[in-house]
Amino acid sequence: MTKQPLKVYMAGPDVFLDNALAVADQKREILKAHGFTGLHPFDNNVMHAGVSPDEIARTIFRKNVGLMDQADVILANLTPFRGVSADAGTVFEVGYMYAKNKPIFAYTNVEDVLCDRVKSANGVALTCDADGLYWDKEQLNVENFGLKDNLMIDCAIFAQDKMLDHEQSRFLALKTPEGETLGSLAAFEKTVSLMAEVLLFDSAD
């Protein structure tokens, strides 16, 4: 009996790009070349005329959850989106798959850690108190753990790294050329290669 390819849910804010469909197709081809089947939010064609916006939104949510339930693994684009942190919808999807105990792989097209991004966005220098804690201009504490994003995101993936006893982090960061930050596929492809190494090679043993 032929083993079915693992199904990968492709999460990320690149769904908002003007060429989102083309990017999704490119991602699907990269996954296929590495032995995976890609599942993408755009697989749900729900933008029907005459349906109210809230009905469309709820249908998209329900169908995307259905795709995640079908998927064996999630591959999330956690590149900062409209701010210093990852897209909120993508973060929800990562949390959903963590709760389902399904493997999480992720990438970001920005190399700077979260604290450095907050420093840049703050407009003025962060203040540092006697305990070594950083504070922004609104006197709110800034996470300074050297992580790529909020600790709840990174640590969910780190927990799985430890569980699989794999030395290389499954949350990769790769700097991309200016203007290509969100849609660049270099880090995506590198993460797919790692995913194949961890999931397909290990399952072949």
Beta strands, then each sheet from edge to edge (+ up, - down):
strand 1: 6-11
strand 2: 36-39
strand 3: 73-77
strand 4: 104-108
strand 5: 127-128
strand 6: 134-135
strand 7: 141-142
strand 8: 171-173
sheet 1: 2+ 1+ 3+ 4+ 8+
sheet 2: 5+ 6- 7+
end
